[in-house]
Amino acid sequence: MSAHDHDVAIVGGGLVGASLAIALDRAGVDTALIEATPPGAMPEVFDQRNLSFADATVNALEALGVMQKLRTPPGSIARIHVSRAGDFGSVRLDAGDYGRAHFGKVVVARDFGEALEARLGELAHVTRYRPVRFAGFADGEAAVRSLRLADTAGERLLQARLVVGADGTRSQVRDALGIGSETHDYGQRLFVARLRTQRAPDGTAYERLRDDGPTALLPRGDGHYGLVHGVAEGDADAVSALDDEAFLDRVQQAFGWRAGRFVSIGPRSVYPLAKVVADATVAPRAVLVGNAAQTMHPLGAQGFNLGLRDALTLAELIACSEDPGSDALLQAHVERRREDRERTLRFSDGLARFTANPAPWLRPLRSLGLLAVDGVPSLQSLLAGGAMGYRGDVPELCRNQA
């Protein structure tokens, strides 16, 4: 076999890339983590948005020693309440009905980034290259992938038996591999902020659906809610220009009064909503995970949870293989991830389109659907299992706590 610098090279040090590096270190795999941000800085993804971790994700991150590094306690999602403006009926799920204390946890992305950074500093088998930019692939032998890495001093080559593209929705690794993607713009913008209400969160996560997008409240561990507020793309500039009082009033009117009166709002961020799904997730000695493989509508909060299951399945396979980039391993990864990936993508995209469609004839169908799910235990169980991350072939770390 040709000489190589590392067994695995991960391009991207965000949520999924850093988590994968920690999982590979646990298995003793010689890993390179290629990051665009310098030491002491955080990738942009680690901002004030609120991450909803499914129960399976919490299990895995506890086993990897990440949850223990959080400086702020996460919020627990003990109940889920879903309704739609203009439709009757609602879906209510209680974790206690399934013998669970919670469906998952709510973590601020910035806090999670700091916890990952603290854990990365303890690893023995991960070499971090930063700040460098992935500049493409170079010709090399079949047993390795040669990566071109650029920094202020110029370019250098790094060789690995497997390259993992964990570099986000606009993945340069995906482009360099010549893998196309399917894109759908939902025509919405998503506002994210910290929200304080007159009543402290009680463990209920709310999702209020409307024609122009969802409004969700996620119970944080600091006594606030994490707000997610969708607006039509054409209204985004006007909503951005609102002062805090006017913005709070808009959100209150969109959401209603289930959580009490809205009192204050923190700094707001806004993001476009689009689905981007790679045509393939593997190529010779390369694999895509996380948003590089699939970026989905945040309705249902499945994006990071699905991406982490991508990464942990890959880590499991690599830990049991002599060659991390073999065709057999990559095909096994595709097969193991197929059901979870396809079902989660269908659920997220279908729910986003169905609930945002303003056609009057759909309202009775949606109302009947809400009533059916709320009243049929088997349908509730399917939703609860998906919410907790137990869908398809679940990685071992997701099933067992540390």
Secondary structure, 3 states (H helix, E strand, C coil): CCCCCEEEEEECCCHHHHHHHHHHHHCCCCEEEECCCCCCCCCCCCCCCEEEEEHHHHHHHHHCCCHHHCCCCCEEECEEEEEECCCCCEEEEEHHHHCCCCCEEEEEHHHHHHHHHHHHCCCCCEEEECCCEEEEEECCCCCCEEEEEEECCEEEEEEEEEEEECCCCCCHHHHHCCCCEEEEEEEEEEEEEEEEECCCCCCEEEEEEECCEEEEEEECCCCCEEEEEEEEHHHHHHHHCCCHHHHHHHHHHHHCCCCCCEEEECCCEEEEEEEEEECCCEECCEEECHHHCEECCCCCCCHHHHHHHHHHHHHHHHHCCCCCCCHHHHHHHHHHHHHHHHHHHHHHHHHHHHHHCCCCCHHHHHHHHHHHHHHCHHHHHHHHHHHCCCCCCCCHHHHCCC
